[in-house]
Structure formats: C-alpha cells, structure tokens
C-alpha cells in the first residue's frame, strides 16, 4: 500500500473506463512505483517524512504520485477509450507529473515543505 496517494486518486486521474480487470494489487504496485520514481528524481525520501508534513503541503506529493500512477493504470488497458481520448489523458497526466517533479526537485521547495 502506498503512502503518497490512495488508489482512488490514481484511478480518478486515469479516468473513466479504465480496465475493470485492475486489482488492488495493481493499484498498489502503480503507486509504489510512482513513489520510488518521485524519490529517485527528487533525491529525497518523502515516505520517511510524510507523517510529519502538514496536510496542505502533502497535496503536491499526492498530485505527482497520482499523476504517475494514473499513467501506469491508463496504459494497462486503453481498449475502453479512443486513442485521441487516451492521448489527451496521457498528455494531461504527464504535464502534471513533470511540473510537480520539477517543483519537488528544488531544494528550497523541499525545505519549505518540511518546515511548513
């Protein structure tokens, strides 16, 4: 089970008509992989400090994690949506993930989040 976001947040980001064959284990794997990616890219282990963070700054971590996990879940099976719809969803998720990751990589932002 992930720390930075819930499976419902990732599923919401993946959008309607995502494969009904996905299981809770699939959601957990997508979230845990997203969390590892966030830690590696930002070079900071957010899971170690997550419990100490204020709720208002946790949302940036949730947004990035749910965007990344949503990408994984959407890519699992796109048969329920058109290719144009899939591409639009992926573009939105990728843009949000990259924007959030660039913010989280900034050491001053990390200090702000930890001190908020």
C-alpha positions as CSV (number, residue, x, y, z in Angstrom):
1,X,0.0,0.0,0.0
2,X,1.3,3.4,-1.0
3,X,2.0,6.4,1.2
4,X,1.7,9.4,-1.0
5,X,-1.7,8.8,-2.6
6,X,-4.6,6.4,-2.4
7,X,-5.7,4.1,-5.2
8,X,-8.9,6.2,-5.7
9,X,-6.8,9.2,-6.5
10,X,-4.8,7.3,-9.1
11,X,-7.9,5.8,-10.6
12,X,-9.5,9.2,-10.7
13,X,-6.5,10.5,-12.7
14,X,-6.6,7.5,-15.1
15,X,-10.2,8.5,-15.9
16,X,-13.4,6.7,-16.8
17,X,-13.5,3.4,-18.5
18,X,-10.1,2.2,-17.1
19,X,-9.8,-1.5,-17.3
20,X,-12.2,-3.3,-14.8
21,X,-9.7,-6.1,-14.5
22,X,-7.3,-4.0,-12.5
23,X,-7.0,-5.2,-8.9
24,X,-6.0,-3.5,-5.6
25,X,-2.6,-5.1,-6.1
26,X,-2.3,-3.4,-9.5
27,X,-3.1,0.0,-7.9
28,X,-0.7,-0.6,-5.1
29,X,2.1,-1.5,-7.5
30,X,1.5,1.6,-9.7
31,X,1.5,3.8,-6.6
32,X,4.6,2.3,-5.1
33,X,6.5,2.6,-8.4
34,X,5.4,6.2,-8.7
35,X,6.6,6.8,-5.1
36,X,10.0,5.3,-5.9
37,X,10.3,7.4,-9.1
38,X,9.5,10.6,-7.1
39,X,12.1,9.8,-4.5
40,X,14.8,9.0,-7.2
41,X,14.1,12.1,-9.3
42,X,13.9,14.4,-6.3
43,X,16.8,12.6,-4.5
44,X,14.7,12.8,-1.3
45,X,12.8,10.0,0.5
46,X,9.4,11.6,1.0
47,X,7.9,8.5,2.6
48,X,10.3,8.8,5.6
49,X,9.0,12.3,6.5
50,X,5.4,12.1,5.2
51,X,3.8,11.6,8.6
52,X,5.4,14.8,9.8
53,X,4.2,17.0,7.0
54,X,1.3,19.4,7.2
55,X,-1.8,18.4,5.2
56,X,-1.6,21.5,3.0
57,X,1.8,20.5,1.6
58,X,1.1,16.8,1.2
59,X,-1.2,17.6,-1.8
60,X,1.8,18.3,-4.1
61,X,3.1,14.9,-3.4
62,X,-0.3,13.4,-3.9
63,X,-0.8,15.2,-7.2
64,X,2.6,14.0,-8.6
65,X,2.1,10.4,-7.3
66,X,-1.5,10.1,-8.6
67,X,-0.5,11.5,-12.0
68,X,2.3,9.0,-12.4
69,X,0.2,6.1,-11.1
70,X,-2.7,7.2,-13.3
71,X,-0.4,7.0,-16.3
72,X,0.5,3.4,-15.4
73,X,-3.1,2.4,-14.8
74,X,-4.3,4.1,-18.0
75,X,-1.6,2.3,-20.0
76,X,-2.6,-1.1,-18.6
77,X,-5.5,-1.3,-21.0
78,X,-6.8,1.5,-23.2
79,X,-9.4,-0.6,-25.1
80,X,-12.3,1.2,-23.4
81,X,-11.4,4.6,-24.8
82,X,-10.5,6.2,-28.2
83,X,-6.8,6.8,-29.0
84,X,-7.5,10.6,-29.0
85,X,-9.0,10.4,-25.6
86,X,-6.1,8.3,-24.3
87,X,-3.6,10.7,-25.7
88,X,-5.3,13.7,-24.2
89,X,-5.4,12.0,-20.8
90,X,-1.8,11.0,-21.0
91,X,-0.7,14.5,-22.0
92,X,-2.5,16.0,-19.0
93,X,-1.1,13.4,-16.6
94,X,2.5,13.7,-18.0
95,X,2.3,17.5,-17.9
96,X,1.1,17.5,-14.3
97,X,3.7,14.9,-13.2
98,X,6.6,16.8,-14.9
99,X,5.5,20.1,-13.4
100,X,5.2,18.7,-9.9
101,X,8.5,16.8,-10.2
102,X,10.3,20.0,-11.2
103,X,8.9,21.8,-8.2
104,X,9.8,19.0,-5.8
105,X,13.4,18.7,-7.1
106,X,14.1,22.3,-5.9
107,X,15.9,22.1,-2.5
108,X,14.2,25.3,-1.4
109,X,10.8,23.8,-2.0
110,X,11.8,20.7,-0.1
111,X,12.9,22.8,2.8
112,X,9.6,24.8,2.6
113,X,7.6,21.6,2.6
114,X,9.5,20.1,5.6
115,X,9.2,23.4,7.6
116,X,5.6,24.2,6.8
